[in-house]
Amino acid sequence: MSGNADLLKKAAAEAAMQYIENGTVVGVGTGSTVNFFIDELAKRKDDIEGAVSSSEESTKRLKAHGIEVFDLNSVADVPVYIDGADEINEHGQMIKGGGGALTREKIIAAVADKFICVADDSKRVGRLGSFPLPVEVIPMARSYVAREIVKLGGDPVWRQGFTTDNGNWILDVHNLDIMKPMELESDLNNIVGVVTNGLFAQRGADVALIAREDGVETLKVAG
Ligand SMILES: O=C[C@H](O)[C@H](O)[C@H](O)COP(=O)(O)O
């Protein structure tokens, strides 16, 4: 990743800080962009109550900064969830899970009132699907799920050697022409053995902060 891309990720992460309210539990995603956000959040660690985290990686970084990380089951209210994306379209629909954290990310996104996506402009797309779509599967179902995905028109590739934080495996699905993201999200999740997939279409971002060379664009999708 070039230094310039890192500057853009940092700019998006900094812009997300305006959505963080004192005294709240902050939902924290996963990835290189979110790592910049965690570093920013650390500057306000005494103002917030703490965080809920979507991965072991983010939990480790949060704790290293002295930010308390709560079990999601002990938290009733997550006003804001900050996370990155592998692709995002104009409707705030995303492909996520390049780092394999999709399931916990989707759970916190479901709980949160507002999803703020932070990304550099390389993630902005017209149609989703160039980035291989990650699907988390129960290990014993890998071959079956792969065959079912082929029937849906995708080319699944097992991310060999990688295990998710939940002890499962990932199939990265290539060559999907995603014309109906919400339908495909359901179709994939309906395959027995799929834990979830990286399409965030039914619950997309409410706000996208897209960093470009000339500044951070705010794309408000809902609310
Ligand atoms: O599993 C990983 C997450 O979905 C990330 O949010 C996504 O891959 C984007 O990561 P990055 O900010 O490193 O591009």
Ligand as a Chemical Component Dictionary entry (heavy atoms), coordinates in Angstrom:
data_LIG
# 
_chem_comp.id                   LIG 
_chem_comp.type                 NON-POLYMER 
_chem_comp.pdbx_formal_charge   0 
_chem_comp.three_letter_code    LIG 
# 
loop_
_chem_comp_atom.comp_id 
_chem_comp_atom.atom_id 
_chem_comp_atom.alt_atom_id 
_chem_comp_atom.type_symbol 
_chem_comp_atom.charge 
_chem_comp_atom.model_Cartn_x 
_chem_comp_atom.model_Cartn_y 
_chem_comp_atom.model_Cartn_z 
_chem_comp_atom.pdbx_ordinal 
LIG O1 O1 O 0 -12.594 -8.089 6.725 1  
LIG C1 C1 C 0 -12.198 -6.966 6.515 2  
LIG C2 C2 C 0 -13.057 -5.787 6.426 3  
LIG O2 O2 O 0 -14.272 -5.993 5.795 4  
LIG C3 C3 C 0 -12.396 -4.510 5.958 5  
LIG O3 O3 O 0 -13.215 -3.462 6.408 6  
LIG C4 C4 C 0 -12.212 -4.372 4.484 7  
LIG O4 O4 O 0 -11.516 -5.482 3.983 8  
LIG C5 C5 C 0 -11.464 -3.067 4.122 9  
LIG O5 O5 O 0 -10.192 -3.105 4.662 10 
LIG P1 P1 P 0 -9.100  -1.994 4.350 11 
LIG O6 O6 O 0 -9.510  -0.753 5.073 12 
LIG O7 O7 O 0 -7.820  -2.565 4.887 13 
LIG O8 O8 O 0 -9.049  -1.822 2.875 14 
# 
loop_
_chem_comp_bond.comp_id 
_chem_comp_bond.atom_id_1 
_chem_comp_bond.atom_id_2 
_chem_comp_bond.value_order 
_chem_comp_bond.pdbx_ordinal 
LIG O1 C1 DOUB 1  
LIG C1 C2 SING 2  
LIG C2 O2 SING 3  
LIG C2 C3 SING 4  
LIG C3 O3 SING 5  
LIG C3 C4 SING 6  
LIG C4 O4 SING 7  
LIG C4 C5 SING 8  
LIG C5 O5 SING 9  
LIG O5 P1 SING 10 
LIG P1 O6 DOUB 11 
LIG P1 O7 SING 12 
LIG P1 O8 SING 13 
# 
